[in-house]
Amino acid sequence: MRTARSKAIFVCIALVAAFSVCSGRLIHLQYVEHEQFAALAAEKHVVKIPVFAKRGRIIDANGEVLADNVAVKTVYADASHISTPEAMRKVAGIAARQLQLDESAVFSKLQTGRRYIVLKKEVDQITAHNLEAELGQKKLRGIYFIEDFHRVYPNNAMLAHVIGYLDHEHRGLAGIEKSMDAYLQGHDGYRYTERDRTGREIVLYRGQERPAQNGYTVQTTVQLALQGIIERELAEACAKYKPRGATIILMEPHTGAIMAMASWPTFDANNANNVPPEVTKNHAIFDMYEPGSTFKIVVTSGALEDKMVNDKTLIYCEGGRFSYNNRVLRDHKAAGNLTVHDIIVNSSNIGSAKLALQMGEQRFYEYTRAFGFGEPTGIDLPGEIRGRVNTPFGSDKLAITRVPMGQAVSVTAIQMASALSVIANGGHLMMPQIVSSIYSPDGQRIAHYDPVEVRRVISSGTAQKITAALIDVTRKAATAAQVPGFLVAGKTGTAQKVRPDGKGYMDDHYIVSFNGFMPADDPKFVCYVMVDDAKLPGHMNYGATVAAPIFSKVAEKVARQLDLRPDPVLMAEQLKNASKQERD
């Protein structure tokens, strides 16, 4: 009796346990794994359609659009909706003609019977409408359309090297498009759909969809109006001098903000994939070269800062010929004793070399690095190179006399603009910035990039002494850089180009430059102009005759755009001096 009762109890317990397990499994399937199995079911019976995200816009400092999107269509086919081989051939023929595709290739794709066959991406709205209308008129189905977006650059070639461009998968390949791709890209979504025999959508699997997350908007520090100024002047100069290349950079010295940046040759960002790779490089950050005399601010600043000399200290310049380590260093203009101030004004190679020798190799090297040479500036653009500064100057025994005059050292244009900003900014080196803010798709600012001080390089007193000398450069040596009514501070550079094999220099091939800021007594911008290998005779190809006039034209227009007011007294003085020089 007990045995039978025990067996009955055991059976009941077993049945309860079995039903509990089955019920638990059913509950688990119904609630916990519902979405997973619903998705599997959807994939068996419906088509998974991508929902494309809009790429974020790129805008200038004032909100002007630099990169945007236009609506296009992705055309796809569902071959299961094409009932007969004859209908398939008709659909293939119409689609191929409207989309400018090979008809046999389209037909082969349709023969696979697949339910999602991409025929062509980035189809414009008119073409998509015409295709849809023709299929509708002939009562053919199986071709459908997905909303997509195509990247456009409304300013064409303007700022192309800075903005960059995309590859065929909508990924950034250069410029801000690449460096900020994580923000701009967004995330595509998807949805499942089913269509009836007429091709009409009948089921949307709610819960089995993911909305697209559009990209963020990136705001740059560039001002489009200023960019237009430097690009027009750059184009005019390149038409006149026919150089191998040229670069202009406008930088706000107190914050490091890049106000404008342009290189030549340039390209239309809307057609970047058909342009030689060399043309698409941003030469302001990619190219390195010997800077010439614009580099002399480093050695003079260091010597003054270490109080080895003051601006009135006399340095004997050997009458224009200085023998060091069995090699002769020459000045373009013979001089005896020159003050440190006049070494800058006269651009004395010998005076600069003697200051470096007095400082010593290690200390001069430290100042060279302190000004930012030999390392990337940190600007938010991909591919920036570091230039070249030997440690401290390697085995080259002549380097201590050559580097101070801008030889045996390689720099980039952005490094030169940053270095002069140290002088304009009272001794502080700022990181160049090209991006100012990030905005979410709903317009909320989620990030703001504050100015970044890299280091203090020299004191404000030293910066003032260098500034005074640079003002005299434009008054006495590079008068073509002057701007009516404004004090200009700047330095010219003329450097022979190094031979491709690195052995010596090429005759009559020069890189010339002018690096200046304005107004000198309250700097609002630094402007660096570099022209590579202008087609001019050697005796005409100098920083003072080629680059300085370009600076003057740019600076005058930039001052007007920034609403800087000229000093009428200074303007009258400049006109008087100009008249006197003409009479002399």
C-alpha positions in Angstrom: 0.0 0.0 0.0 2.8 2.4 1.0 4.7 1.3 -2.1 1.8 2.1 -4.4 1.2 5.4 -2.7 4.8 6.4 -2.9 4.9 5.5 -6.6 1.8 7.7 -7.2 3.4 10.6 -5.3 6.6 10.2 -7.3 4.7 10.1 -10.6 2.8 13.3 -9.6 6.0 15.1 -8.6 7.6 14.0 -11.9 4.7 15.2 -13.9 4.6 18.5 -12.0 8.3 18.9 -12.6 8.0 18.1 -16.3 5.1 20.5 -16.8 7.1 23.2 -14.9 10.1 22.7 -17.1 8.0 22.9 -20.2 6.1 25.9 -18.9 9.3 27.6 -18.0 10.8 26.9 -21.4 7.6 28.3 -23.1 7.8 31.4 -21.0 11.5 31.8 -21.7 10.8 31.4 -25.5 7.8 33.7 -25.4 9.2 36.6 -23.4 13.0 36.2 -23.0 13.9 35.0 -26.5 11.0 36.5 -28.3 13.0 39.2 -30.2 15.7 36.7 -31.2 13.3 34.2 -32.8 11.1 36.9 -34.2 14.2 38.3 -36.0 15.0 34.8 -37.3 11.4 34.4 -38.5 11.6 37.8 -40.2 14.8 36.9 -42.0 13.1 33.8 -43.4 10.0 35.6 -44.7 10.9 39.2 -45.1 13.7 41.5 -46.4 16.0 43.4 -44.1 16.3 46.9 -45.4 19.1 49.3 -44.3 18.1 52.7 -43.0 21.0 55.0 -43.9 22.2 57.6 -41.4 22.8 61.2 -42.6 26.5 62.1 -42.3 27.0 65.1 -40.0 27.6 68.5 -41.6 30.9 70.4 -41.4 30.4 74.2 -40.9 32.7 77.2 -40.5 33.1 79.4 -37.5 30.0 81.4 -38.4 27.8 78.4 -39.3 28.4 78.5 -43.1 28.0 75.1 -44.5 31.3 73.5 -45.8 30.1 69.9 -46.3 26.5 68.7 -46.5 24.3 65.9 -47.9 21.7 65.7 -50.7 19.0 63.1 -50.8 19.6 60.2 -53.3 18.2 56.7 -53.7 19.7 53.2 -53.4 18.0 51.1 -56.0 17.5 47.4 -55.2 15.6 44.5 -56.7 13.6 41.7 -55.1 13.8 39.0 -57.7 11.1 36.9 -56.0 8.5 39.5 -57.2 9.4 39.0 -60.8 7.1 36.2 -62.0 8.4 35.2 -65.5 11.7 35.2 -67.4 10.1 37.6 -69.9 9.2 40.1 -67.2 12.7 39.7 -65.8 14.2 40.6 -69.1 12.0 43.7 -69.4 12.8 44.8 -65.9 16.5 44.3 -66.5 16.3 46.3 -69.7 14.5 49.3 -68.2 16.7 49.3 -65.1 19.9 49.1 -67.1 18.9 51.9 -69.4 17.7 54.3 -66.7 20.6 53.6 -64.4 23.2 53.4 -67.2 24.2 49.8 -66.3 25.1 46.8 -68.4 21.8 45.0 -69.2 23.3 41.4 -69.1 24.8 42.1 -65.7 21.5 43.3 -64.3 19.7 40.2 -65.8 22.3 37.9 -64.3 21.7 39.4 -60.8 18.0 39.0 -61.1 18.3 35.4 -62.1 19.8 34.6 -58.7 16.3 34.9 -57.2 17.6 36.8 -54.2 15.2 39.1 -52.4 17.7 42.0 -51.9 19.9 42.8 -54.8 21.5 46.3 -54.8 21.6 47.5 -58.4 23.0 51.0 -57.9 23.7 53.5 -55.0 23.5 57.2 -55.0 20.9 57.5 -57.7 19.5 61.1 -58.1 15.9 61.7 -57.4 14.9 62.5 -61.0 16.4 59.2 -62.3 14.8 57.2 -59.5 11.4 58.9 -60.3 11.7 58.2 -64.0 12.6 54.5 -63.4 9.7 54.1 -61.0 7.3 55.8 -63.4 8.4 53.6 -66.4 8.0 50.4 -64.5 4.6 51.5 -63.2 3.4 52.3 -66.8 4.4 48.9 -68.0 3.0 47.2 -64.8 6.4 45.7 -63.9 7.5 45.2 -60.4 10.5 44.0 -58.4 12.5 47.3 -58.3 12.4 49.3 -55.0 14.1 52.4 -53.6 15.8 53.2 -50.3 16.4 56.8 -49.1 20.2 57.6 -49.0 22.4 60.6 -48.9 25.3 61.8 -51.1 28.1 64.0 -49.7 28.4 67.5 -51.4 30.8 70.3 -50.9 29.0 73.5 -51.9 32.2 75.6 -52.1 33.8 73.1 -54.5 37.6 73.6 -54.3 37.6 76.1 -51.5 39.1 74.6 -48.3 39.3 71.2 -50.0 42.6 70.2 -48.4 41.2 71.0 -44.9 37.7 69.5 -45.3 38.9 66.3 -47.1 36.6 63.9 -48.9 35.1 60.4 -48.6 35.6 57.0 -50.2 32.9 55.0 -51.9 31.8 53.6 -48.5 31.2 57.1 -47.1 34.3 56.9 -44.9 36.5 59.9 -44.4 39.8 59.7 -46.4 41.4 63.0 -45.7 41.1 66.2 -43.8 38.4 66.8 -41.2 36.3 64.1 -42.9 38.9 61.6 -41.7 40.0 63.1 -38.4 36.5 63.6 -37.2 35.0 60.6 -38.9 33.8 59.0 -35.6 31.6 62.0 -35.0 30.5 62.6 -38.6 29.7 59.0 -39.6 26.6 58.2 -37.7 25.2 54.7 -37.5 23.0 53.1 -40.1 19.8 51.4 -38.9 17.6 48.7 -40.5 14.0 47.5 -40.7 12.3 44.4 -41.9 9.6 44.5 -44.5 7.3 42.2 -46.5 5.5 42.9 -49.7 2.4 41.4 -51.3 2.3 40.0 -54.8 1.8 43.5 -56.2 4.9 44.7 -54.5 3.1 46.8 -51.9 4.6 46.8 -48.4 2.2 44.9 -46.1 4.2 44.2 -42.9 6.6 46.3 -40.9 8.2 44.3 -38.1 7.9 46.8 -35.3 10.4 45.9 -32.6 12.6 44.3 -35.2 14.0 47.6 -36.4 16.7 50.0 -35.4 16.5 53.6 -36.4 19.5 55.3 -38.0 21.6 57.6 -35.8 22.6 60.6 -37.8 26.1 62.0 -37.5 27.2 65.0 -35.5 27.9 68.4 -36.9 31.6 69.5 -36.7 32.2 73.3 -36.5 35.6 74.5 -37.6 37.6 77.5 -36.6 37.9 78.6 -40.3 36.1 81.7 -41.4 34.8 81.2 -45.0 35.2 84.9 -45.9 38.9 84.9 -44.8 39.3 81.6 -46.7 38.0 83.2 -49.8 40.5 86.0 -49.5 43.6 83.8 -49.2 42.4 81.5 -51.9 41.9 84.3 -54.4 45.3 85.8 -53.6 46.9 82.4 -53.8 45.3 81.7 -57.2 46.5 85.1 -58.5 50.0 84.6 -57.3 50.2 81.1 -58.7 49.0 82.4 -62.1 51.7 85.0 -62.0 54.6 83.0 -60.8 53.7 79.5 -61.9 55.3 77.8 -58.8 55.5 74.1 -58.0 53.3 74.8 -55.0 52.3 77.5 -52.5 50.6 77.8 -49.1 49.0 80.5 -47.0 48.0 80.1 -43.4 46.0 82.6 -41.2 46.2 81.9 -37.5 44.9 83.7 -34.4 48.0 83.8 -32.2 46.3 84.0 -28.8 44.2 80.9 -29.3 45.9 78.9 -32.0 42.6 79.0 -34.1 43.2 78.5 -37.8 41.3 81.3 -39.5 42.1 80.1 -43.0 44.4 77.6 -44.7 45.0 77.0 -48.3 47.5 75.2 -50.6 48.1 75.1 -54.3 47.5 73.2 -56.5 44.0 72.4 -55.3 41.1 70.3 -56.4 37.3 70.1 -56.3 36.3 68.0 -53.3 33.2 66.9 -55.2 35.4 65.0 -57.6 38.3 64.1 -55.4 38.5 60.4 -56.4 39.5 61.4 -60.0 42.4 63.6 -58.8 46.0 62.5 -58.6 46.9 61.8 -54.9 49.6 64.4 -54.8 47.2 67.1 -55.5 44.9 66.1 -52.7 47.7 66.4 -50.0 47.5 69.3 -47.6 50.9 70.7 -48.2 50.6 72.9 -45.1 51.1 69.9 -42.9 52.5 67.2 -45.3 55.5 69.0 -46.9 58.8 69.7 -45.1 61.5 72.0 -46.4 64.3 74.3 -45.2 62.8 77.6 -44.2 65.6 80.0 -44.7 65.8 83.3 -42.7 62.4 83.1 -41.2 64.0 80.7 -38.8 66.3 83.4 -37.4 63.7 84.3 -34.8 64.6 81.1 -32.9 68.3 81.8 -32.3 67.8 85.5 -31.6 64.9 84.8 -29.1 67.0 82.2 -27.3 70.1 84.4 -27.0 68.0 87.3 -25.6 66.0 85.0 -23.3 69.1 83.5 -21.8 70.5 87.1 -21.4 73.7 86.2 -23.2 73.0 89.4 -25.2 70.5 92.3 -25.3 69.0 93.8 -28.4 71.8 96.4 -28.5 74.7 94.0 -28.0 77.2 94.3 -30.9 78.2 91.2 -32.8 81.1 91.4 -35.3 79.9 90.1 -38.7 83.3 89.7 -40.3 82.7 92.0 -43.2 80.4 89.4 -44.8 82.7 86.4 -44.8 83.0 84.0 -41.8 85.2 80.9 -41.9 84.1 78.1 -39.6 85.3 74.5 -39.7 87.1 75.2 -43.0 83.9 76.5 -44.6 83.0 80.0 -45.5 79.7 81.5 -44.4 78.6 84.6 -46.3 76.1 87.4 -45.9 74.3 88.9 -48.8 75.4 92.3 -47.6 78.8 92.9 -45.9 78.7 94.3 -42.4 81.0 94.9 -39.5 79.4 95.2 -36.1 75.7 94.7 -35.9 73.4 94.8 -32.9 71.2 91.8 -32.3 68.3 93.9 -33.4 70.0 94.7 -36.7 71.0 91.1 -37.2 67.3 90.4 -37.6 66.6 93.5 -39.7 69.6 92.8 -42.0 69.0 89.0 -41.9 72.7 88.4 -41.2 73.6 84.7 -41.5 77.0 85.4 -39.8 75.4 87.2 -36.9 72.9 84.4 -36.4 75.6 81.8 -36.5 77.7 83.6 -33.9 74.7 83.8 -31.6 74.2 80.1 -31.9 77.9 79.4 -31.2 77.7 81.6 -28.1 74.6 79.7 -26.9 76.1 76.3 -27.6 74.7 73.4 -29.5 72.6 71.9 -26.8 70.9 75.1 -25.7 70.2 76.2 -29.2 68.7 72.7 -29.9 66.5 73.1 -26.8 65.1 76.4 -28.1 64.5 74.9 -31.5 62.4 72.2 -30.0 60.7 74.6 -27.6 59.4 76.6 -30.6 57.7 73.4 -31.8 60.1 72.2 -34.5 60.8 68.5 -34.8 57.4 67.4 -33.5 53.8 67.6 -34.8 51.9 70.6 -33.7 48.8 68.5 -32.8 46.4 70.1 -35.2 43.3 68.0 -35.7 44.1 67.0 -39.3 45.4 63.5 -40.3 48.9 62.9 -41.6 50.8 65.8 -40.1 54.5 65.2 -40.2 57.0 66.3 -37.6 59.7 67.8 -39.8 63.3 67.1 -39.0 65.7 68.5 -36.3 68.8 66.4 -35.7 69.6 65.5 -32.0 71.0 67.9 -31.2 72.6 68.4 -34.7 74.1 65.0 -35.3 77.6 64.6 -36.7 77.3 67.6 -39.0 79.9 70.0 -37.5 78.6 72.8 -39.7 75.0 72.5 -38.5 75.5 74.9 -35.5 76.2 77.7 -38.0 73.7 76.6 -40.7 70.5 75.8 -38.6 70.3 79.4 -37.2 69.8 80.7 -40.8 67.2 78.0 -41.6 69.4 75.4 -43.3 70.0 71.7 -42.2 66.6 71.8 -40.5 63.2 70.8 -42.1 59.9 72.4 -41.1 56.3 72.5 -42.2 54.2 75.6 -42.9 52.0 75.0 -39.9 55.1 74.9 -37.7 56.3 78.2 -39.1 53.0 79.9 -38.4 52.9 78.5 -34.9 56.5 79.6 -34.2 55.8 83.2 -35.2 52.6 83.1 -33.1 54.9 82.6 -30.1 56.3 86.1 -30.7 52.9 87.6 -31.4 51.4 86.0 -28.3 54.0 87.3 -25.8 56.0 84.1 -25.7 53.3 81.4 -25.4 53.1 78.5 -27.9 49.5 77.5 -28.6 48.4 74.3 -30.2 46.9 75.1 -33.7 43.2 74.3 -33.7 40.9 73.6 -36.7 37.9 72.2 -34.8 36.0 74.4 -32.3 32.7 72.5 -31.4 30.7 69.4 -31.9 26.9 69.5 -32.2 24.4 66.6 -31.8 21.9 66.0 -34.6 19.3 67.9 -32.6 21.6 71.0 -32.4 22.9 70.6 -28.9 26.6 71.4 -28.4 28.1 68.4 -26.8 31.8 69.4 -27.0 33.8 72.6 -27.2 37.6 72.7 -27.8 39.2 75.4 -25.6 42.6 76.9 -26.6 45.5 74.7 -25.5 48.8 76.3 -24.4 51.6 73.9 -25.2 54.3 75.8 -23.2 55.8 79.2 -22.5 58.8 79.5 -24.8 60.2 83.0 -24.0 59.2 85.9 -21.8 57.0 88.7 -22.9 60.0 91.1 -22.8 61.9 89.0 -25.2 58.9 88.7 -27.5 58.6 92.5 -27.5 62.3 92.9 -28.5 61.9 90.5 -31.4 58.7 92.2 -32.4 60.4 95.6 -32.5 63.1 94.1 -34.8 60.4 92.5 -37.0 58.7 95.8 -37.4 61.9 97.3 -38.6 62.2 94.5 -41.1 59.1 95.7 -42.9 60.2 99.3 -42.6 63.6 98.9 -44.1 64.1 95.5 -45.8 60.7 94.1 -46.8 58.8 97.3 -47.4 56.5 95.4 -49.8 54.9 93.7 -46.8 53.6 97.0 -45.4 49.9 97.6 -45.1 48.7 101.2 -45.2 47.7 102.5 -41.8 49.0 99.4 -39.9 52.2 98.3 -38.1 53.4 95.1 -39.6 55.9 92.8 -38.0 57.5 90.0 -40.1 60.5 88.2 -41.5 61.4 87.1 -45.0 62.9 83.8 -46.0 64.7 82.7 -49.1 66.0 79.1 -49.2 67.7 77.2 -52.0 66.0 73.9 -52.6 67.8 70.8 -51.6 68.7 68.4 -54.4 66.4 65.3 -54.6 69.4 63.1 -53.7 70.1 65.3 -50.6 73.6 66.2 -51.8 73.8 70.0 -52.0 71.4 72.6 -53.4 69.9 73.2 -56.8 70.7 76.4 -58.7 67.9 78.9 -59.3 65.3 76.8 -57.4 64.1 78.5 -54.2 61.4 78.3 -51.6 60.6 81.9 -50.5 58.4 83.0 -47.7 57.1 85.8 -45.5 56.0 85.2 -42.0 54.2 88.2 -40.4 51.6 89.4 -38.0 49.4 92.5 -37.8 48.7 94.9 -36.1 52.2 94.5 -34.6 51.2 96.4 -31.4 48.0 94.3 -30.9 48.2 91.1 -33.1 44.9 89.8 -34.5 46.4 87.3 -36.9 49.6 85.7 -38.1 49.9 85.2 -41.8 52.4 82.8 -43.3 53.0 82.8 -47.1 55.2 80.3 -48.8 55.9 80.0 -52.5 57.8 76.9 -53.8 59.9 77.3 -56.9 58.4 80.3 -58.6 59.3 80.5 -62.3 61.6 83.5 -61.9 65.3 84.2 -62.4 67.3 83.7 -59.2 68.0 87.4 -58.8 64.3 88.1 -58.7 63.1 85.2 -56.5 63.3 86.4 -52.9 60.9 86.4 -50.0 60.9 90.2 -50.0 60.0 90.5 -53.7 57.6 87.5 -54.1 56.1 86.4 -50.7 56.0 89.8 -49.0 53.7 91.5 -51.5 51.3 88.5 -51.3 51.2 89.0 -47.5 50.5 92.7 -47.9 47.5 92.0 -50.2 46.1 89.3 -47.9 46.6 91.3 -44.7 45.0 94.4 -46.1 41.9 92.5 -47.1 41.8 90.5 -43.9 42.0 93.7 -41.8 39.0 95.1 -43.7 37.1 91.9 -43.2 37.9 91.9 -39.5 36.9 95.6 -39.3 40.4 96.7 -38.1 40.8 100.4 -38.3 43.9 101.9 -39.9 45.9 104.6 -38.0 45.6 107.8 -40.2 48.8 109.2 -38.7 50.7 106.1 -39.5 49.2 106.0 -43.0 50.4 109.6 -43.6 53.9 108.7 -42.4 54.0 105.6 -44.6 53.0 107.6 -47.7 55.6 110.3 -46.9 58.3 107.6 -46.6 57.2 105.9 -49.8 57.4 109.3 -51.7 60.9 109.9 -50.3 62.1 106.5 -51.4 60.7 107.1 -54.9 62.6 110.4 -55.1 65.8 108.8 -53.8 
